[in-house]
């Protein structure tokens, strides 16, 4: 399977992500918190997790700020292609993870499937990946768990056996069932014996019953005497129990009456306090500092503050004088005469040149006339410049006169507004019957404190009696006092038991002891009766027990045969599994050698894998011996286990080609080994689709496509006041265009920016 296009909605920071993937090696690059690990997790869930899953990790993958109530849920959409023999088939998958309401749709080979179980089965057939745990153990590699091959070991062993034997027989499940069956048969525990032990016990018990049947009649008379004595003991125990129960009931009644009297006393004290608070509240309500309601007073003082502030502002603005002394520039008087003189000079020069040329008949005779004409032209230009300068000065003077006139009109308006505001201030003070703003502020503060004290008393009263009307408090207080008196009289009527401090506890202990004695007497009587009844067996009963003994012995023999069959079958399965693992580990050793030789530059060329634990060892040239990979550097360990994972993928998926997802497994490698590892991935990409997630750009040159994820840009703008820097507050202004663009950029969903891969070195 090769994914052509991947779309995520509602996966953590990826509110909406749309990626086009290359069929070979695609590098997805981005900074920390760009959502690379989320992309890998989404691929794992999309290819293996059922859409109806309600596990907690699905809720953790939801985009921050979204909830189930608003209908948002993680959605996984992909378009893919699959090589099926000589045909290339395309398909699409859409999963919406909404718990029990999750939906899925798989379109492939002209067929549309919406059943979640059938979709998961078809995806497993297409990818060769049976479960999510197996995918994470082989084809999905994280940089911090590259050496975790033991994940989902049972599924891994089954898939290894299937890859060799040609069918998935579920040996791990069969072995567990056989282990459980053998354990159930052979368990020797006293509380939960196995079926074999139960049969043995039944045989022994039945044999004993048969032997004791003949002695039953001798015991019969003795058991009848014991039964008579047990009846007498039971009668005496029941009589004592009834007496103790009667006394216990009185003690419980006394305890209940005492609790009710205590509750009535508490109510009396509460209503008495409420009556005191009511009296204080009425006194406060009658002694307000002013007759004006607080809300109206607050509005009036607020308006007075605004008027006073406006008066001060207008006075400050009228404190300066408007400058009006500006004289217009005098108009130039000579420019008109200059224009007339220049015109005459031009005409005279032209006439003189023509006459001289005609009279003398030579060209040089025209020069004096030309000189006079040129002088006239120059004088004409100078007069034009003087005229334009005067026009500009006149225009500036007119504008200044307009501005001065406008300012004088505005000053008059402010003076009139000042008069109006002063009149308004005087009118407000007259309405409040006060002299100035300070007196208004004082009366407002005193009235606010007075009303606050009244509210406090009302709140205290509500805490004592809730929403009860004040006139109903006194009757309730009297009722509580009467109830206290009645409960006291009832306690006195119960006698001394009501005054004993712990009478109920003592009597409860005595009742339990009496009940135990009565129960023991009943059990003794029942046992004696049972013994009498059991002793009534005859010869027919003994014969029936003998027949049951034969039946139990046959069942015991059958269970022993079944135990031998189970043990033989389990041994055969374990031997077959060991053979399968030996074959698989030899295949891994064969496939890993070339990869490890290449990416380590020939340093390690021999590998062996343990058949039981999948532990890996390499031949170290320095020690001339085999060493466990855990003793090597972390970078080398990552390379070796990466090669092992690639070998497992080739082994267990057979002819299927699932996409391989790598979350920067080469982060611990140096540049040389990383380059070799990337070349290995390029060769692997000829057969598998490889998706490589990284923060580094050093793999871009080797990729068929590079996709870049943007990092987070949001910042905490709501720091507490204690943490904010002590600077003067900036003046409030309306948000400009730059602010709106920045807000829109921060609010837009995350998206991936595709770029062309860099050319290879």
DAQUI-V402441 format. One line per field, one symbol per residue. ss: DSSP state (a for helix, b for strand, c for the rest). psi: psi as a letter, one per 20 degrees, with the letter a starting at -180 (. if undefined). burial: 1 if it has 16 or more other ideal C-beta (glycine too) atoms within 10 Angstrom, else 0. A space follows every 10 residues. Layout:
ss = ???
psi = ???
burial = ???
This chain:
ss = cbbbbbbbbb bccbbbbbbb ccccbbbbbb cccccaaaaa aaaaaaaacc cccccaaaaa cbcccccccc ccccbbbbbb bbbbccbbbb bbbbbbccaa acbbbbbbcc bbbccaaaaa aaaaaaaccc caaaaaaccb bbcccccccc ccaaaaaaaa aaaaaccccc aaaaaaaaaa aaaaaacbcc ccbcaaaaaa aaaaaaaaaa aaaaaaaaaa aaaaaaaaaa aaaaaaaaaa aaaaaaaaaa aaaaaaaaaa aaaaaaaaaa aaaaaaaaaa aaaaaccccc cccaaaaaaa aaaaaaaaaa aaaaaaaccc cccccccccc ccccaaaaaa aaaaaaaaaa aaaaaaaaaa cccaaaaaaa aaaaaaaaaa aaaaaaaaaa aaaaaaaaaa aaaaaaaaaa aaaaaaaaaa aaaaaaaaaa aaccccaaaa aaaaaaaaaa aaaaaaaaaa aaaaacccca aaaaaaaaaa aaaaaaaaaa aaaccaaacc ccaaaaaaaa aaaaaaaaaa aaaaaaaaaa aaaaccccaa aaaaaaaaaa aaaaaaaaaa aaaaaaaaaa aaaaaaaaaa aaaaaaaaaa aaaaaaaaac ccccccbbbc cccccbbbbb ccccbbbbaa accaaaaaaa aaaaaaaaaa aaaccccccb bbbccccccc aaaaaaaaaa aaaacccccb bbbbccccca aaccbbbbbc cccccccccc cccccccccc ccccccaaaa aaaaaaaccc cbbbbccccc c
psi = ppphpppppk ncimhopopp qqidoppoqr rqkikghhgg hhggghihpq ijpkrhhhhh iqppirrhhj iqqppppqpr qpondjpoqq rqpoponkch jqqqpooplj pppipgghgh ghhhhhhjoh rghhghifio pqhjkhjmij plgghggghg hhhgijqoil hgghgggggg gghhgjpjqh hmqrhghggg ggggghgghg hihhjhhhig ghhhghgghh gghgghhhgh ghghhghhhg ghgghghggh ggghgghghg hghhhghggg ghghhilqhq ipqhghghgg hghhgggghh ghghhhhjhr qppinppqqp qpiihghhgg hhghhggggg gghgghhggg jqhhiigghh ggghghgghg gghgghghgg hgghggghgg hggghghhgh hgghghhggg hhghghgghh hilrgahghg gghgghhghg hhhghghghg ghhgjckqqh iigghhghgh hhhghghghh hhhibhhhip glgggghggh ggghgggggh gggggggggg hghhikqahh ggghhhghgh ghhghghghh ghghgggggg hgghghgggg hggghhgggg hhggghggij kjgpipqqpp hgijqpqqop hgilrpqqhi irqhgggggg hghgghgggh ghicjqnqqp ppmlijhjqr hghhgghhhg hghhihhqpp oopriqjijh hiqhqppppq rqiqqoilqq hhiqqnqqpq qprqpahhgh ggghghiqqq qpoqqqqqqq .
burial = 1111010111 1111101010 1111111111 0001111111 1111111111 1000000100 1110000000 0111111111 0100000000 1011111100 0101010100 0010010011 0111011111 1111111111 1110011010 0100111111 1110000000 1100100100 1100110000 0001111111 0110010011 0010010000 0010001001 0011001000 1001001101 1011101001 1001001101 1011101100 1001000011 0101001001 1001001101 1001000000 0000000000 0000100110 1100110011 0110010000 0000110010 0110110011 0010000000 0000000000 0000000000 0000001100 1101100110 0101001001 0011001001 1001001000 1001100000 0010011001 0011001001 1000000100 0011001001 1001001100 1001100110 1100101000 0100100010 0110110010 0010010001 0010001001 1011101110 1110111111 0001001110 1001011100 0000000010 0100111111 1111111111 1110011111 1111111110 0011111101 1101100111 1111000011 0111111110 0000000000 0000000000 0000000000 0000000001 0100001000 0
